[in-house]
Amino acid sequence: MIYILLFLANAIWGLNIIITKYNYTSFNPLFLVYLKILFSMLSLLVYIYFKKIPFEKASLKQIVINTNLINVLNFMMTYLALKTIKGSQVATLNCLSPLIMAIITFKQQHWNLKKVGLLFFILLGFFLTIHFDFSTLNISFFMMLGALVFYNLGNYRLRSVKQDLFIYNFYMFFVAFVELTVFLLLQNETLFFHIHHFPFWLFVLSSGVGYAFIQSVFFFSIKKIGPFSTSFFMAFNPLFTYIFSLCFLKESFDWMILIGFLCIFVASLGIFKETSKQNKF
């Protein structure tokens, strides 16, 4: 069941990136982050209310650290970068998520020659997606890369959380909501322009309600199969992003990107099989 949920979560994530780009003509990128967190928090609160899940005590310090890594720094950097890069480039960058988690969990892993070789195969796949042209790696690339590091580090930290996953996610959304409210109040910028209603409500569903679902699934997966294995299922995310970019953003098809993705999928599957034989991390 967890694998089906991970597959669905990655599909929603890939679609969310495309819908977010559609809304840049209506909203300031940072205000989109605020709306994302707001609707995620409200949708989770509704679920908690109807399921009658009791609130639990949790370390405020740990909540603040985790939410800044996962929900604040990650999305502020991602949404600012998304404004200037293509959907296919976002897909390419997300391919690095397994490598980042491999670095974060390096000391906990039982490494062998096969796993190291598969990691280099993932890196080769990434190089193929950028045509081995490192001049394409601009400031937006490094912002996205930094966001991925923060997100994976935050998810890794969730492995030690003992509270109910829905309650803890709600706490993180609430803290992020408060922080972003204060941050936006201090800004002297226009937050929204002419609002196109259809893309906006798609954003609410995919980025608000959808992200509450995504993060709950990833949280559950981290507790179930570990952060390292969970990160490799995130390798499906770039494929969905690329497919949706071709369909909705009308970006051109690129064989090198497709071959690179296939390399990453094959290597990710191999590493997952190796990791599942060992302790989960």
Disulfide bonds with the S-S distance in Angstrom:
none
